[in-house]
Amino acid sequence: MILNKEYIEKLCLVSGWSQNELARQMKIPKGTISNALSARRGAGRKLLSRLLMVFPNESTESLISNGGR
């Protein structure tokens, strides 16, 4: 799956989080979220579930890009 980078960055901005803080909140290495947001690596179920953990009011569909599989 390819993450919806712009939407996730907007969520971080509203939360006052940097990408490093997002990784800390998700309890994952900062390189993992960096690679996923830049589409160097796809996002798996574990990463997506961690995103939903820190943004519980969001849907899976809002966090992945339209063409992301």
N, C-alpha and C positions, 0 to 999 in steps of 0.2 A: 504494500500500500504506500502511496505517496501522500505525505502530509500536506494539509492546506497551510502553507507557511505564513501567508499574509494574515490569515484568521488567527492562527496561534500567536503570532507576534502582536496582534491587536489585543488578544486576551492578556498577554504578558504586560503590555503597556498599561492596560487598565488596572492590573494587579500591582504594578510598580516593580515588576520582576525583569531582570536581565535574563539572557539565555542561561547563564551559569546558575542563577537562582532557580530557574525553572528546573534545571537538572537536579539541583539539590532537593527541591520540593518533591520531585519524582523519584528520588533516591536512585539515580542512574548516573553513570559517568557523563561529564559535560560533552565529551567527544561523541557520545551516542546520539544525543539530541541534536548536536551540530550536524552530524552526518545525515540524520533523518530529515532535518529541515532543509538542508541544501540538496536533498535528493541524491546524495552520493550512495546512500543505502536506503532501502525501503524500511518502512515501519512495520514491525510484526505485531502480533496480538499483545505481547507483553508490554511493549512501548505504548501502544494505544490504550491499554487498560490503565497504565500509569498516568497518561494524560487525562483520562476520565476520572481518575482518583483526585487529581489536583484541580480539575475543572468539572465538578460533578453535575453542573447544570447544563453541560454541553452534550450534544448527541455525537455518536460516532460519525455520522454523515457530515457534521459540520467541521470535524477535525481532519477529514481526509479530502484530498482534492477530487474534483468531479471525475477525472480520468484515472485516479489512483487505484491500483489493484494490488 
